[in-house]
């Protein structure tokens, strides 16, 4: 009986632990990506003359600011959790 229990543990445990996701960490990364892409999409739309209500200089500054803030947060995540890959 102990043998069967051990076999079951070795077969089931990897399945249960595989692919676990830290939902809080995932939400943080998703929000960083959203903010980053928001400005890059606007920049592309300005260059394609789809939007004329914002200047490319303003959006370029927002991209630089967002990149700087994201770098700080990503650096903190790496320090706290290690490399996420």
C-alpha atoms as a printed R data frame, in Angstrom:
   type eleno elety resid chain resno      x      y       z
1  ATOM     1    CA   UNK     A     1  0.000  0.000   0.000
2  ATOM     2    CA   UNK     A     2  2.836  2.390   0.867
3  ATOM     3    CA   UNK     A     3  4.427  1.630  -2.503
4  ATOM     4    CA   UNK     A     4  1.248  2.587  -4.407
5  ATOM     5    CA   UNK     A     5  0.866  5.767  -2.388
6  ATOM     6    CA   UNK     A     6  4.455  6.746  -3.187
7  ATOM     7    CA   UNK     A     7  3.917  6.080  -6.893
8  ATOM     8    CA   UNK     A     8  0.739  8.177  -6.901
9  ATOM     9    CA   UNK     A     9  2.507 11.040  -5.138
10 ATOM    10    CA   UNK     A    10  5.341 11.000  -7.690
11 ATOM    11    CA   UNK     A    11  2.869 10.980 -10.566
12 ATOM    12    CA   UNK     A    12  0.377 13.551  -9.269
13 ATOM    13    CA   UNK     A    13  2.637 16.073  -7.534
14 ATOM    14    CA   UNK     A    14  4.392 17.325 -10.689
15 ATOM    15    CA   UNK     A    15  1.035 17.780 -12.397
16 ATOM    16    CA   UNK     A    16 -0.336 19.816  -9.511
17 ATOM    17    CA   UNK     A    17  2.727 22.018  -9.172
18 ATOM    18    CA   UNK     A    18  3.359 22.551 -12.890
19 ATOM    19    CA   UNK     A    19  2.453 25.968 -14.231
20 ATOM    20    CA   UNK     A    20  1.449 27.629 -10.995
21 ATOM    21    CA   UNK     A    21  0.969 31.343 -11.518
22 ATOM    22    CA   UNK     A    22  1.291 34.104  -8.975
23 ATOM    23    CA   UNK     A    23 -1.846 36.066  -9.866
24 ATOM    24    CA   UNK     A    24 -0.680 39.253  -8.148
25 ATOM    25    CA   UNK     A    25  2.604 39.166 -10.022
26 ATOM    26    CA   UNK     A    26  0.771 38.426 -13.249
27 ATOM    27    CA   UNK     A    27 -1.507 41.451 -12.748
28 ATOM    28    CA   UNK     A    28  1.485 43.714 -12.125
29 ATOM    29    CA   UNK     A    29  3.204 42.544 -15.308
30 ATOM    30    CA   UNK     A    30 -0.025 42.886 -17.298
31 ATOM    31    CA   UNK     A    31 -0.493 46.464 -16.087
32 ATOM    32    CA   UNK     A    32  3.103 47.323 -17.014
33 ATOM    33    CA   UNK     A    33  2.573 45.906 -20.486
34 ATOM    34    CA   UNK     A    34 -0.740 47.738 -20.918
35 ATOM    35    CA   UNK     A    35  0.746 51.114 -19.959
36 ATOM    36    CA   UNK     A    36  3.771 50.543 -22.200
37 ATOM    37    CA   UNK     A    37  1.730 49.514 -25.218
38 ATOM    38    CA   UNK     A    38 -0.840 52.288 -24.771
39 ATOM    39    CA   UNK     A    39  1.763 54.949 -25.533
40 ATOM    40    CA   UNK     A    40  3.470 52.985 -28.299
41 ATOM    41    CA   UNK     A    41  0.148 52.412 -30.076
42 ATOM    42    CA   UNK     A    42 -0.658 56.127 -29.820
43 ATOM    43    CA   UNK     A    43  2.794 56.972 -31.211
44 ATOM    44    CA   UNK     A    44  2.224 54.673 -34.181
45 ATOM    45    CA   UNK     A    45 -1.237 56.171 -34.786
46 ATOM    46    CA   UNK     A    46  0.211 59.705 -34.735
47 ATOM    47    CA   UNK     A    47  2.928 58.729 -37.226
48 ATOM    48    CA   UNK     A    48  0.298 57.110 -39.466
49 ATOM    49    CA   UNK     A    49 -1.744 60.332 -39.280
50 ATOM    50    CA   UNK     A    50 -4.657 58.498 -37.637
51 ATOM    51    CA   UNK     A    51 -4.602 60.902 -34.667
52 ATOM    52    CA   UNK     A    52 -3.813 64.595 -34.729
53 ATOM    53    CA   UNK     A    53 -4.955 65.629 -31.247
54 ATOM    54    CA   UNK     A    54 -1.663 64.664 -29.581
55 ATOM    55    CA   UNK     A    55  1.859 65.615 -30.544
56 ATOM    56    CA   UNK     A    56  4.470 62.968 -31.202
57 ATOM    57    CA   UNK     A    57  6.817 64.880 -28.866
58 ATOM    58    CA   UNK     A    58  4.367 64.546 -25.955
59 ATOM    59    CA   UNK     A    59  3.777 60.850 -26.593
60 ATOM    60    CA   UNK     A    60  7.529 60.305 -27.000
61 ATOM    61    CA   UNK     A    61  8.082 61.882 -23.576
62 ATOM    62    CA   UNK     A    62  5.383 59.635 -22.105
63 ATOM    63    CA   UNK     A    63  7.087 56.583 -23.618
64 ATOM    64    CA   UNK     A    64 10.408 57.585 -22.025
65 ATOM    65    CA   UNK     A    65  8.711 58.210 -18.673
66 ATOM    66    CA   UNK     A    66  6.809 54.922 -18.804
67 ATOM    67    CA   UNK     A    67  9.979 53.027 -19.777
68 ATOM    68    CA   UNK     A    68 11.838 54.562 -16.836
69 ATOM    69    CA   UNK     A    69  9.081 53.743 -14.344
70 ATOM    70    CA   UNK     A    70  8.638 50.234 -15.751
71 ATOM    71    CA   UNK     A    71 12.377 49.610 -15.482
72 ATOM    72    CA   UNK     A    72 12.277 50.462 -11.794
73 ATOM    73    CA   UNK     A    73  9.338 48.117 -11.200
74 ATOM    74    CA   UNK     A    74 10.830 45.286 -13.285
75 ATOM    75    CA   UNK     A    75 14.143 45.640 -11.454
76 ATOM    76    CA   UNK     A    76 12.272 45.389  -8.132
77 ATOM    77    CA   UNK     A    77 10.383 42.306  -9.352
78 ATOM    78    CA   UNK     A    78 13.643 40.620 -10.388
79 ATOM    79    CA   UNK     A    79 15.176 41.459  -7.031
80 ATOM    80    CA   UNK     A    80 12.195 40.050  -5.156
81 ATOM    81    CA   UNK     A    81 11.261 37.015  -7.299
82 ATOM    82    CA   UNK     A    82 14.324 36.324  -9.409
83 ATOM    83    CA   UNK     A    83 14.212 35.948 -13.171
84 ATOM    84    CA   UNK     A    84 10.635 35.155 -14.183
85 ATOM    85    CA   UNK     A    85 11.451 32.834 -17.075
